[in-house]
Amino acid sequence: MSKRVYRTYSAELKQKVVEEYLSGKGSLRYLAKLHQIGDKKSIREWIMVIKSLNSARLGKGHSI
């Protein structure tokens, strides 16, 4: 039986991919393939995390 290998991605790459997606530069599938990310589900999770962090900052009076 083969073991599953989990890849880690830098915070900079995650931010870049999320910004590309939100600015309309490509679909989740396209960006996952372009940046060699195993699953578009990962990008979806990064989007949710970054959006929630930005919302929290805005709630505390900070700008993005």
Backbone hydrogen bonds in HBPLUS format (Angstrom, degrees):
<---DONOR---> <-ACCEPTOR-->    atom                        ^
c    i                          cat <-CA-CA->   ^        H-A-AA   ^      H-
h    n   atom  resd res      DA  || num        DHA   H-A  angle D-A-AA Bond
n    s   type  num  typ     dist DA aas  dist angle  dist       angle   num
A0014-LYS N   A0010-SER O   3.07 MM   4  6.38 165.4  2.09 152.9 156.8     1
A0015-GLN N   A0011-ALA O   2.96 MM   4  6.13 164.6  1.98 150.0 153.9     2
A0016-LYS N   A0012-GLU O   2.95 MM   4  6.12 160.1  1.99 146.7 152.5     3
A0017-VAL N   A0013-LEU O   2.90 MM   4  6.09 167.8  1.92 157.7 160.0     4
A0018-VAL N   A0014-LYS O   2.99 MM   4  6.16 164.5  2.02 151.7 156.2     5
A0019-GLU N   A0015-GLN O   2.92 MM   4  6.09 162.8  1.95 150.7 155.8     6
A0020-GLU N   A0016-LYS O   2.90 MM   4  6.13 156.0  1.96 148.9 155.9     7
A0021-TYR N   A0017-VAL O   2.92 MM   4  6.16 156.7  1.97 148.7 155.1     8
A0022-LEU N   A0018-VAL O   2.87 MM   4  6.08 171.2  1.88 157.8 159.9     9
A0023-SER N   A0019-GLU O   2.95 MM   4  5.99 139.0  2.12 141.3 151.5    10
A0025-LYS N   A0020-GLU O   2.89 MM   5  5.20 157.9  1.94 166.6 160.7    11
A0024-GLY N   A0021-TYR O   3.03 MM   3  5.23 159.1  2.07 107.4 113.5    12
A0031-LEU N   A0027-SER O   2.95 MM   4  6.13 173.6  1.96 157.3 158.7    13
A0032-ALA N   A0028-LEU O   2.93 MM   4  6.01 154.8  1.99 147.5 154.9    14
A0033-LYS N   A0029-ARG O   3.03 MM   4  6.23 159.7  2.07 148.3 153.5    15
A0034-LEU N   A0030-TYR O   2.81 MM   4  6.01 163.9  1.84 153.5 158.8    16
A0035-HIS N   A0031-LEU O   2.98 MM   4  6.01 161.9  2.02 147.2 150.6    17
A0037-ILE N   A0032-ALA O   2.73 MM   5  4.64 166.8  1.74 144.9 148.0    18
A0036-GLN N   A0033-LYS O   3.24 MM   3  4.95 160.6  2.28  99.6 105.0    19
A0042-SER N   A0039-ASP O   3.10 MM   3  5.71 144.6  2.23 112.8 120.4    20
A0044-ARG N   A0040-LYS O   3.12 MM   4  6.48 157.2  2.17 148.2 154.5    21
A0045-GLU N   A0041-LYS O   3.03 MM   4  6.34 153.9  2.10 148.2 154.3    22
A0046-TRP N   A0042-SER O   2.97 MM   4  6.31 155.1  2.04 148.9 156.1    23
A0047-ILE N   A0043-ILE O   2.91 MM   4  6.18 156.7  1.97 154.1 159.9    24
A0048-MET N   A0044-ARG O   3.16 MM   4  6.47 160.2  2.20 147.0 151.2    25
A0049-VAL N   A0045-GLU O   3.00 MM   4  6.28 161.2  2.04 152.3 157.3    26
A0050-ILE N   A0046-TRP O   2.90 MM   4  6.06 171.9  1.91 156.9 159.0    27
A0051-LYS N   A0047-ILE O   2.90 MM   4  5.99 162.3  1.93 151.6 157.1    28
A0052-SER N   A0048-MET O   3.00 MM   4  6.12 156.6  2.05 143.8 150.2    29
A0053-LEU N   A0049-VAL O   2.92 MM   4  6.17 153.9  1.99 150.1 157.7    30
A0054-ASN N   A0050-ILE O   2.92 MM   4  6.11 160.6  1.96 149.7 154.9    31
A0055-SER N   A0051-LYS O   2.91 MM   4  6.11 152.4  1.99 145.2 153.1    32
A0056-ALA N   A0052-SER O   2.97 MM   4  6.14 153.2  2.04 142.6 149.4    33
A0057-ARG N   A0053-LEU O   3.00 MM   4  6.28 152.9  2.08 145.9 153.1    34
A0058-LEU N   A0054-ASN O   2.97 MM   4  6.21 158.2  2.02 147.2 153.0    35
A0059-GLY N   A0055-SER O   2.92 MM   4  6.11 148.4  2.02 143.9 152.8    36
A0060-LYS N   A0056-ALA O   3.21 MM   4  6.45 128.4  2.50 135.9 147.7    37
A0060-LYS N   A0057-ARG O   3.12 MM   3  5.21 138.8  2.29  97.6 109.1    38
A0062-HIS N   A0057-ARG O   2.88 MM   5  5.12 153.8  1.95 157.2 148.8    39
A0061-GLY N   A0058-LEU O   3.13 MM   3  5.18 161.3  2.17 107.1 109.6    40
